[in-house]
Amino acid sequence: MSVPTTLPTAGSAFLREPGLISIFDLIEAAGGEIRVNGGAVRNALLGESVRDVDLSTTLEPNHVTDALQRGGVKVVPTGVAHGTVTAVSNGRAYEVTTLREDIETDGRHAVVRFGHDWTADAQRRDFTMNALYCDRNGAIFDPLGGYDDLLERRIRFIGDPVQRIMEDRLRILRFFRFFAWYGHGRPDAAGLKACASLKDGLKELSAERVWQELKRILAAPDIVKAVLWMRTTGVFDLALPESAKWGVDLIPRLNACERHLGWSPDALLRLMAVIPPRPDVAATIAARLKLSNAESERLDAWARAGLPKSRAAEPELARELYRGESGAILDRLRLERARLQDDDSARNEARRLERTIDYVEQWERPAFPLKGQDLVSAGMQPGPEMGRAMRALEQAWIESGFMMTREQLLSRTPAAGR
């Protein structure tokens, strides 16, 4: 299959960004060659949105820094030892990396040697579809035949898959991540075999790197095939052992439910779909994978929440939402709705759940109209008695459907009857 000579016009708009043009101008004026690499070229050829734009150059990092700074571009030394600096040009960040070859690897880190050979630089990358380059005019350079794999949506390691994985064990998860986002059909057989045979290498990786890749896998629009192949090879259970005895059977239904109801892919909700809803499990995962505070709190709240008892009656449901964590209840409801996907015998229950989900999504927590100072002004002394009075008044307000006014509540304080 012949490779197009340039990027399609519709996909090359990013090449006209003023900040990127400035970087091209400054590097070329300093005598360097420079091309866009990897994801931007891949997505432009696929007609998908281009977000991050990464660049490769023949100039070494110190010369890149000098050339850009002379032109007024801010440079951040984000990975100089590996040849990378970040250029902030016209308000946008671009990673600029010197062409390089790996001369030593340990499965996690590599020692690199800078060079001028574009093909050698391509050969150190992970997948053929990521070894594509273009110049400032969109002219394509495809040294390893990545374009054919791209069109076939085939995720294929460059060279020997075993060697590529031995260089960096994270490539096991990257294989499934790229399959989830870009792959069609069955995964490449050689790549799949290598991932299965070397999966124990995942134990050598930092928790942050594992979670970063898992989260990207779980955020793909359609994750069913990727997750099932990860489970078949044993990769999923190694990366997420808490799922081993729980299973991934809900993932196909959740994915189908997302498409049916227009839900956006939600990595954390999908994580919840494959683990038992227990606080101890949530705490173990949060600690082991070093989840962010927000992720940990959401996972814990979901594990502690239950399905609302009053799913049909809005006044009762509103009271349950006020007393509980509405986000966690929503997570529970969505997973419950997913369990009913494609179950013809549960259509009525599915519709009822959808109405409940709509209500919870639109529900806004009402503000209790009393404050402690209001009771003090009414003649109560701060202390345990006032705390009990405040809780009783709040309960009365909840039972009224949040309708009692501040004045009505104050009229019921113990001090009001003295």
C-alpha positions as CSV (number, residue, x, y, z in Angstrom):
1,M,0.0,0.0,0.0
2,S,1.5,3.4,-1.0
3,V,2.1,6.0,1.7
4,P,0.6,9.4,1.0
5,T,3.3,12.1,0.5
6,T,1.7,14.6,2.8
7,L,-0.8,14.8,5.6
8,P,-4.4,15.4,4.5
9,T,-5.3,19.1,4.5
10,A,-8.0,18.6,7.1
11,G,-5.6,16.9,9.5
12,S,-2.7,19.3,9.1
13,A,-4.2,22.4,10.7
14,F,-1.9,22.0,13.7
15,L,1.1,22.7,11.5
16,R,-0.1,26.3,11.1
17,E,-0.1,27.1,14.8
18,P,2.1,30.2,15.2
19,G,3.9,28.6,18.2
20,L,4.9,25.5,16.2
21,I,6.0,27.6,13.2
22,S,8.3,29.6,15.5
23,I,10.0,26.4,16.8
24,F,10.5,25.1,13.3
25,D,12.0,28.4,12.2
26,L,14.4,28.6,15.2
27,I,15.6,25.0,15.0
28,E,16.2,25.2,11.3
29,A,18.0,28.5,11.6
30,A,20.4,26.9,14.0
31,G,21.2,24.2,11.4
32,G,18.9,21.4,12.8
33,E,16.4,19.1,11.1
34,I,13.1,18.9,12.9
35,R,9.9,16.9,12.3
36,V,6.7,16.2,14.2
37,N,6.6,12.6,15.5
38,G,4.2,9.9,16.7
39,G,0.7,10.6,17.9
40,A,0.1,13.9,16.1
41,V,1.0,12.3,12.7
42,R,-0.9,9.2,13.5
43,N,-4.1,11.0,14.5
44,A,-3.9,13.4,11.6
45,L,-3.7,10.5,9.2
46,L,-6.7,8.8,10.9
47,G,-8.7,12.0,10.7
48,E,-8.9,12.2,14.5
49,S,-8.2,15.2,16.7
50,V,-4.6,16.2,17.3
51,R,-3.8,17.2,20.9
52,D,-0.2,17.0,21.9
53,V,2.4,17.8,19.3
54,D,5.8,16.2,19.9
55,L,8.9,17.0,17.8
56,S,12.2,15.2,17.0
57,T,15.3,17.0,16.0
58,T,19.0,16.4,15.1
59,L,20.1,19.1,17.5
60,E,21.3,18.1,20.9
61,P,19.3,19.4,24.0
62,N,21.7,22.2,24.9
63,H,21.7,23.5,21.3
64,V,17.9,23.2,21.2
65,T,17.7,25.2,24.4
66,D,20.1,27.9,23.1
67,A,18.3,28.2,19.7
68,L,14.9,28.5,21.2
69,Q,15.8,30.9,24.0
70,R,17.5,33.2,21.6
71,G,14.2,33.4,19.8
72,G,12.3,34.2,23.0
73,V,10.8,30.8,23.5
74,K,10.7,29.5,27.1
75,V,12.4,26.2,27.6
76,V,11.9,23.8,30.5
77,P,14.5,20.9,30.9
78,T,11.9,18.2,31.5
79,G,14.1,15.2,30.4
80,V,17.5,16.4,29.3
81,A,19.2,13.1,30.1
82,H,16.9,11.4,27.6
83,G,17.1,14.3,25.1
84,T,13.8,16.0,25.9
85,V,13.1,19.7,26.6
86,T,9.7,21.3,26.7
87,A,9.3,24.5,24.6
88,V,6.5,26.8,25.6
89,S,5.7,28.8,22.4
90,N,2.7,31.1,22.0
91,G,1.1,29.7,25.1
92,R,1.4,26.0,24.1
93,A,3.8,23.4,25.3
94,Y,5.8,21.2,22.8
95,E,8.2,18.4,23.7
96,V,11.3,18.6,21.6
97,T,13.5,15.4,21.7
98,T,16.9,14.8,20.1
99,L,17.1,11.7,17.8
100,R,18.5,8.9,19.9
101,E,19.3,5.2,20.2
102,D,19.0,3.0,23.3
103,I,22.4,1.6,24.3
104,E,21.3,0.1,27.7
105,T,17.9,-0.8,29.1
106,D,16.7,-2.5,32.3
107,G,13.0,-2.9,31.6
108,R,12.1,0.4,33.1
109,H,14.7,3.0,32.1
110,A,17.0,3.4,29.1
111,V,20.5,4.9,28.6
112,V,20.4,6.7,25.3
113,R,22.9,8.0,22.7
114,F,22.1,11.1,20.7
115,G,22.3,10.8,16.9
116,H,21.2,12.0,13.5
117,D,19.7,8.9,12.1
118,W,15.9,9.1,11.7
119,T,15.4,5.4,11.0
120,A,17.5,4.5,14.1
121,D,15.3,6.8,16.2
122,A,12.1,5.2,14.7
123,Q,13.4,1.7,15.6
124,R,13.6,2.4,19.3
125,R,9.9,3.3,19.5
126,D,7.2,0.8,20.5
127,F,4.7,0.4,17.7
128,T,4.9,0.9,14.0
129,M,2.0,3.3,13.9
130,N,3.9,5.6,16.3
131,A,7.0,5.6,14.1
132,L,5.6,8.1,11.7
133,Y,7.0,11.7,11.1
134,C,6.2,14.7,9.1
135,D,8.0,18.0,8.4
136,R,6.6,21.5,8.7
137,N,4.9,21.1,5.3
138,G,3.2,17.9,6.2
139,A,5.5,15.7,4.1
140,I,5.4,12.2,5.6
141,F,8.4,10.0,6.6
142,D,7.5,6.4,7.2
143,P,10.8,4.4,7.7
144,L,9.2,1.2,9.1
145,G,6.0,0.7,7.2
146,G,3.8,2.1,10.0
147,Y,1.3,3.5,7.6
148,D,0.0,0.1,6.4
149,D,-0.5,-1.0,10.0
150,L,-2.2,2.3,10.8
151,L,-4.8,1.8,8.0
152,E,-5.4,-1.8,9.1
153,R,-5.7,-0.6,12.7
154,R,-3.1,-3.2,13.6
155,I,-1.0,-2.6,16.8
156,R,2.3,-4.1,15.9
157,F,5.6,-3.9,17.8
158,I,8.6,-2.6,16.0
159,G,10.9,-5.6,15.4
160,D,10.9,-8.3,18.0
161,P,8.0,-7.8,20.5
162,V,10.0,-9.6,23.3
163,Q,12.9,-7.3,22.9
164,R,10.7,-4.2,22.9
165,I,9.0,-5.4,26.1
166,M,12.3,-6.3,27.8
167,E,13.3,-2.7,27.1
168,D,10.3,-1.4,29.0
169,R,7.7,-3.6,30.7
170,L,5.1,-0.9,30.5
171,R,4.8,-1.6,26.8
172,I,2.6,-4.6,27.8
173,L,-0.1,-2.3,29.0
174,R,0.6,0.2,26.2
175,F,-0.1,-2.7,23.7
176,F,-3.6,-3.1,25.1
177,R,-4.1,0.6,25.5
178,F,-3.4,1.2,21.8
179,F,-5.5,-1.8,20.9
180,A,-8.4,-0.3,22.9
181,W,-8.1,3.1,21.3
182,Y,-7.0,2.2,17.7
183,G,-7.1,-1.6,17.1
184,H,-9.6,-3.6,15.1
185,G,-10.2,-7.3,14.9
186,R,-7.9,-9.6,16.9
187,P,-4.6,-8.3,18.5
188,D,-1.4,-9.0,16.7
189,A,-0.5,-12.6,17.5
190,A,3.2,-12.1,18.1
191,G,2.6,-9.1,20.3
192,L,-0.1,-10.9,22.3
193,K,2.1,-13.9,22.9
194,A,5.0,-11.7,24.1
195,C,2.7,-9.8,26.5
196,A,1.4,-13.0,27.9
197,S,4.8,-14.6,28.4
198,L,6.4,-11.5,29.9
199,K,3.5,-10.3,32.0
200,D,5.2,-10.9,35.3
201,G,7.4,-8.0,34.4
202,L,4.5,-5.7,35.4
203,K,5.5,-6.3,39.0
204,E,8.7,-4.4,38.4
205,L,6.8,-1.2,37.4
206,S,5.9,1.7,39.7
207,A,2.3,1.9,40.8
208,E,1.9,5.3,39.2
209,R,2.9,4.0,35.8
210,V,0.6,1.1,36.0
211,W,-2.4,3.2,37.0
212,Q,-1.6,5.8,34.4
213,E,-1.9,3.1,31.7
214,L,-4.8,1.3,33.2
215,K,-6.7,4.5,33.4
216,R,-6.0,5.3,29.8
217,I,-7.2,1.8,28.8
218,L,-10.4,2.2,30.9
219,A,-11.1,5.6,29.3
220,A,-11.2,4.3,25.7
221,P,-14.6,4.5,23.9
222,D,-14.8,0.7,23.5
223,I,-12.8,-1.3,25.9
224,V,-14.5,-4.7,25.7
225,K,-12.0,-6.5,23.4
226,A,-9.0,-5.0,25.1
227,V,-10.2,-6.0,28.6
228,L,-11.2,-9.5,27.5
229,W,-7.8,-10.1,25.9
230,M,-6.0,-8.7,29.0
231,R,-8.0,-11.1,31.1
232,T,-7.3,-14.1,28.7
233,T,-3.6,-13.4,28.9
234,G,-3.5,-12.9,32.6
235,V,-2.4,-9.3,32.3
236,F,-5.5,-7.8,33.7
237,D,-5.4,-9.9,36.9
238,L,-1.7,-9.0,37.4
239,A,-2.4,-5.3,36.9
240,L,-5.6,-5.4,39.0
241,P,-5.5,-8.5,41.2
242,E,-8.7,-7.3,43.1
243,S,-10.7,-8.2,39.9
244,A,-9.5,-11.8,39.8
245,K,-12.4,-13.3,41.8
246,W,-14.9,-10.7,40.7
247,G,-14.6,-10.9,36.9
248,V,-15.1,-8.5,34.0
249,D,-18.5,-9.7,32.8
250,L,-20.1,-6.4,33.5
251,I,-17.8,-4.5,31.1
252,P,-19.6,-5.5,27.9
253,R,-22.9,-4.5,29.3
254,L,-21.6,-1.2,30.7
255,N,-20.0,-0.3,27.4
256,A,-23.2,-1.1,25.6
257,C,-25.2,0.9,28.1
258,E,-22.9,3.9,27.6
259,R,-23.5,3.9,23.9
260,H,-27.3,3.3,24.4
261,L,-27.7,6.1,26.9
262,G,-25.0,8.5,25.7
263,W,-22.8,8.3,28.8
264,S,-19.3,9.4,28.4
265,P,-16.6,6.8,29.0
266,D,-15.7,6.9,32.7
267,A,-12.5,5.1,33.7
268,L,-13.3,5.1,37.4
269,L,-16.8,3.8,36.9
270,R,-15.4,1.0,34.7
271,L,-12.9,0.2,37.5
272,M,-15.9,-0.1,39.9
273,A,-17.5,-2.6,37.4
274,V,-14.6,-5.1,37.9
275,I,-14.0,-5.0,41.6
276,P,-16.2,-5.9,44.6
277,P,-18.0,-3.0,46.3
278,R,-16.1,-3.2,49.6
279,P,-14.4,-0.4,51.5
280,D,-11.3,-2.6,52.2
281,V,-10.9,-3.4,48.5
282,A,-11.3,0.3,47.6
283,A,-8.7,1.2,50.2
284,T,-6.2,-1.5,49.0
285,I,-6.5,-0.3,45.4
286,A,-6.2,3.3,46.3
287,A,-3.0,2.7,48.3
288,R,-1.4,0.2,45.9
289,L,-2.0,2.2,42.7
290,K,-1.5,5.6,44.5
291,L,-4.8,7.0,43.2
292,S,-5.3,10.8,43.6
293,N,-7.3,12.0,46.6
294,A,-10.3,12.7,44.4
295,E,-10.2,9.2,42.9
296,S,-9.7,7.5,46.3
297,E,-12.6,9.4,47.9
298,R,-14.9,8.6,45.0
299,L,-14.0,4.9,45.1
300,D,-14.4,4.7,48.9
301,A,-17.8,6.5,48.7
302,W,-19.1,4.1,46.1
303,A,-17.9,1.1,48.1
304,R,-19.8,2.4,51.1
305,A,-23.0,3.5,49.3
306,G,-26.0,1.4,48.7
307,L,-28.7,1.6,46.1
308,P,-31.4,4.0,47.2
309,K,-34.4,2.2,48.7
310,S,-36.9,4.7,47.3
311,R,-36.0,4.7,43.6
312,A,-39.4,5.7,42.3
313,A,-40.7,8.3,44.8
314,E,-38.8,11.5,44.4
315,P,-39.5,13.0,47.9
316,E,-38.1,9.9,49.6
317,L,-35.2,9.7,47.1
318,A,-34.4,13.4,47.7
319,R,-34.1,12.6,51.5
320,E,-31.8,9.7,50.8
321,L,-29.6,11.8,48.6
322,Y,-29.4,14.5,51.2
323,R,-28.3,12.0,53.9
324,G,-25.9,10.2,51.6
325,E,-23.3,10.9,48.9
326,S,-25.2,11.6,45.7
327,G,-22.2,11.0,43.4
328,A,-21.6,7.5,45.0
329,I,-25.3,6.7,44.7
330,L,-25.2,7.7,41.1
331,D,-22.3,5.4,40.5
332,R,-24.2,2.6,42.1
333,L,-27.3,3.3,40.0
334,R,-25.4,3.4,36.7
335,L,-23.8,0.0,37.4
336,E,-27.1,-1.4,38.3
337,R,-28.6,-0.1,35.1
338,A,-25.7,-1.6,33.1
339,R,-26.5,-5.0,34.6
340,L,-29.9,-4.9,33.0
341,Q,-28.6,-4.0,29.5
342,D,-29.8,-6.4,26.9
343,D,-32.0,-8.2,29.4
344,D,-35.4,-8.1,27.7
345,S,-37.2,-9.4,30.9
346,A,-36.1,-6.3,32.8
347,R,-37.1,-3.5,30.5
348,N,-39.5,-1.8,32.9
349,E,-36.9,-1.9,35.7
350,A,-34.3,-0.5,33.3
351,R,-36.5,2.4,32.4
352,R,-37.3,3.1,36.0
353,L,-33.6,3.2,36.8
354,E,-33.0,5.6,33.9
355,R,-35.6,7.9,35.3
356,T,-34.0,7.7,38.7
357,I,-30.5,8.4,37.2
358,D,-31.9,11.4,35.4
359,Y,-33.3,12.7,38.7
360,V,-30.1,12.2,40.6
361,E,-28.0,13.8,37.9
362,Q,-30.2,17.0,38.1
363,W,-30.7,17.0,41.9
364,E,-29.0,19.8,43.8
365,R,-28.4,19.6,47.5
366,P,-30.6,22.1,49.3
367,A,-29.0,24.4,51.9
368,F,-30.2,24.0,55.5
369,P,-31.5,27.5,56.4
370,L,-30.3,27.5,60.0
371,K,-26.8,28.1,61.5
372,G,-25.6,27.7,65.0
373,Q,-25.6,31.5,65.5
374,D,-29.3,31.5,64.8
375,L,-29.9,29.3,67.8
376,V,-27.6,31.4,70.0
377,S,-29.5,34.5,68.9
378,A,-32.7,32.7,69.9
379,G,-31.4,32.2,73.4
380,M,-29.6,28.8,73.4
381,Q,-26.2,28.3,74.9
382,P,-23.6,26.6,72.7
383,G,-22.9,23.0,73.8
384,P,-24.3,19.5,73.4
385,E,-27.9,20.5,73.9
386,M,-27.7,23.0,71.1
387,G,-26.1,20.4,68.9
388,R,-28.9,18.0,69.6
389,A,-31.5,20.7,68.9
390,M,-29.8,21.6,65.6
391,R,-29.8,17.9,64.5
392,A,-33.5,17.6,65.4
393,L,-34.4,20.7,63.5
394,E,-32.5,19.6,60.5
395,Q,-34.4,16.2,60.6
396,A,-37.7,18.1,60.8
397,W,-36.7,20.2,57.8
398,I,-35.7,17.1,55.8
399,E,-39.0,15.4,56.6
400,S,-40.9,18.4,55.5
401,G,-39.4,17.9,52.0
402,F,-36.9,20.8,52.7
403,M,-39.8,23.2,52.8
404,M,-39.7,24.6,56.3
405,T,-38.5,28.1,56.5
406,R,-35.9,29.6,58.8
407,E,-38.7,31.3,60.9
408,Q,-40.7,28.1,61.1
409,L,-37.6,26.2,62.3
410,L,-36.7,28.9,64.9
411,S,-40.2,28.7,66.3
412,R,-39.6,25.1,67.2
413,T,-36.4,25.7,69.1
414,P,-36.5,24.9,72.9
415,A,-35.6,28.5,73.6
416,A,-38.7,29.7,71.6
417,G,-41.1,28.2,74.2
418,R,-39.4,29.9,77.2
